[in-house]
Amino acid sequence: MDEAREPLRIDIVTVFPNMLRGFLEESMLARAVKLGAVRFRFVNPRDFTTDPHRSTDDRPYGGGPGMVMLPGPLCDAVESVRDDDARVVFMTPSGKPFRQEDAGRLALARHLVFLCGHYEGIDERARETLADEDISIGDYVLTNGVLPAAVVIDAVVRLLPGVLGGGEDATRDESFQQGLLEPPQYTRPEVFRGRKVPEVLLGGNHQAIAAWRREQAELRTLERRPDLAAAAGLPRKEEPKKKRRARRPAPAPQQQCHLATETTEQNP
């Protein structure tokens, strides 16, 4: 880790901190903490309530199902940790889709505060007051914002200097880094259940290997993510000849030609 860089501070505002504790204490994230690249802290809005039941939600105005999180405890919780360096990220399915470039941008921050909604969401006034940006991890709905926050945190922390080892090479060829999906990867054994590692990967020709990986990345992107392929300027994948032939208009029925011939012959 770069000794001149301060650890990235990440605060997670949630009423269910135990959903994340184990996740942050394992694998790469635990390594990042040990290296001093990141510091995690939980902030529970229940600690900022004033009623005996420590309520953080109530029924929505206008009716409807579920409960909405109260703005008071949320604002007090976030404002207890927000400073001039903080960027508050609200996890919501109505946010901007999260992409790899967002991970790189957030990895440059000094302090991130993840605001995790629950139930039917949070009072809009809290969002307007607190959030610097709204982020979604996909077009689907989860029980709360904790798991989406975990996804973003993982994507961000792995980009911090020294966390993965190997410098920039550790992430350079991953999916989305070059606008393409990652090519297939292989390890030992050389033959597994009749399937052999591609010969080019065994020959030691680094130029040929790089060309093969680029080709495979382009093919995989064209097949699975045409949106990324178009953005990368890749040519459209050609359809098989049989499929193209099947799409051609069918010729006119031959019977009509016979009928027209018979009618002509009947005239003197």
Backbone hydrogen bonds, N-H to C=O, Kabsch-Sander energy under -0.5 kcal/mol:
donor,donor_aa,acceptor,acceptor_aa,energy
3,E,1,M,-0.5
5,R,2,D,-1.4
8,L,37,A,-2.6
9,R,110,R,-2.1
10,I,8,L,-0.5
10,I,39,R,-3.1
11,D,112,L,-2.8
12,I,41,R,-2.6
13,V,11,D,-0.6
13,V,114,F,-3.2
14,T,12,I,-0.7
14,T,43,V,-1.7
19,M,16,F,-1.5
20,L,17,P,-1.8
21,R,17,P,-1.1
22,G,18,N,-0.6
24,L,20,L,-2.2
25,E,21,R,-0.7
25,E,22,G,-0.8
26,E,23,F,-1.0
29,L,26,E,-0.9
30,A,26,E,-1.3
31,R,27,S,-1.9
32,A,28,M,-2.3
33,V,29,L,-1.9
34,K,30,A,-2.3
35,L,31,R,-2.3
36,G,32,A,-0.7
36,G,33,V,-1.0
37,A,32,A,-2.4
38,V,32,A,-0.9
39,R,8,L,-2.6
41,R,10,I,-1.7
43,V,12,I,-2.5
47,D,44,N,-2.0
48,F,45,P,-2.0
49,T,46,R,-1.3
54,R,51,D,-1.7
58,D,68,V,-2.2
63,G,60,P,-1.5
68,V,58,D,-3.1
69,M,121,G,-2.7
70,L,56,T,-2.1
74,L,70,L,-1.0
75,C,71,P,-2.7
76,D,72,G,-2.6
77,A,73,P,-2.2
78,V,74,L,-2.5
79,E,75,C,-2.6
80,S,76,D,-1.0
81,V,78,V,-1.6
82,R,78,V,-1.9
86,A,83,D,-1.1
87,R,111,H,-1.8
89,V,87,R,-0.6
89,V,113,V,-3.3
90,F,88,V,-0.6
90,F,133,E,-2.5
91,M,89,V,-0.6
91,M,115,L,-2.1
92,T,90,F,-0.6
92,T,135,I,-2.5
95,G,92,T,-2.0
96,K,134,D,-2.3
98,F,136,S,-2.4
102,D,99,R,-1.0
103,A,99,R,-1.5
104,G,100,Q,-2.1
105,R,101,E,-1.9
106,L,102,D,-2.8
107,A,103,A,-1.9
108,L,105,R,-1.1
109,A,106,L,-1.6
111,H,85,D,-0.7
112,L,9,R,-3.1
113,V,87,R,-2.5
114,F,11,D,-3.1
114,F,112,L,-0.5
115,L,89,V,-2.9
115,L,113,V,-0.6
116,C,13,V,-2.3
116,C,114,F,-0.7
117,G,91,M,-0.7
117,G,115,L,-0.7
119,Y,143,T,-0.6
120,E,67,M,-2.8
121,G,118,H,-2.2
123,D,69,M,-1.7
126,A,123,D,-1.4
127,R,123,D,-1.4
128,E,124,E,-2.6
129,T,125,R,-1.6
130,L,126,A,-2.4
131,A,127,R,-1.9
132,D,88,V,-2.4
133,E,88,V,-1.4
135,I,90,F,-2.6
136,S,96,K,-2.4
140,Y,138,G,-1.8
145,G,117,G,-2.6
149,A,145,G,-1.9
150,A,146,V,-2.2
151,V,147,L,-2.0
152,V,148,P,-2.1
153,I,149,A,-2.8
154,D,150,A,-2.4
155,A,151,V,-2.2
156,V,152,V,-2.1
157,V,153,I,-2.9
158,R,154,D,-1.8
159,L,156,V,-1.5
160,L,157,V,-1.7
163,V,160,L,-1.8
169,D,166,G,-1.0
170,A,167,G,-1.3
171,T,168,E,-1.2
172,R,168,E,-1.3
173,D,169,D,-0.5
174,E,171,T,-1.2
176,F,180,L,-3.5
177,Q,174,E,-1.5
178,Q,174,E,-0.6
179,G,176,F,-0.8
181,L,217,A,-0.6
192,F,195,R,-2.7
195,R,192,F,-1.9
196,K,194,G,-0.6
197,V,190,E,-2.2
201,L,198,P,-1.5
202,L,199,E,-1.6
203,G,199,E,-0.7
203,G,200,V,-0.6
206,H,204,G,-1.1
209,I,205,N,-2.5
210,A,206,H,-2.4
211,A,207,Q,-2.1
212,W,208,A,-2.5
213,R,209,I,-2.6
214,R,210,A,-2.2
215,E,211,A,-2.4
216,Q,212,W,-2.7
217,A,213,R,-2.5
218,E,214,R,-2.3
219,L,215,E,-2.6
220,R,216,Q,-2.7
221,T,217,A,-2.1
222,L,218,E,-2.6
223,E,219,L,-2.1
224,R,220,R,-2.7
225,R,221,T,-2.2
228,L,225,R,-0.6
229,A,225,R,-2.2
230,A,226,P,-2.3
231,A,227,D,-1.8
232,A,228,L,-2.0
233,G,230,A,-1.0
234,L,229,A,-2.6
244,R,240,P,-2.1
245,R,241,K,-2.6
246,A,242,K,-1.9
247,R,243,K,-0.8
247,R,244,R,-0.7
248,R,245,R,-1.3
256,Q,253,P,-0.8
257,C,253,P,-0.6
257,C,254,Q,-0.5
258,H,254,Q,-1.5
259,L,255,Q,-2.1
260,A,256,Q,-1.9
261,T,257,C,-1.9
262,E,258,H,-2.2
263,T,259,L,-2.0
264,T,260,A,-1.7
265,E,261,T,-1.9
266,Q,262,E,-1.0
267,N,264,T,-1.1
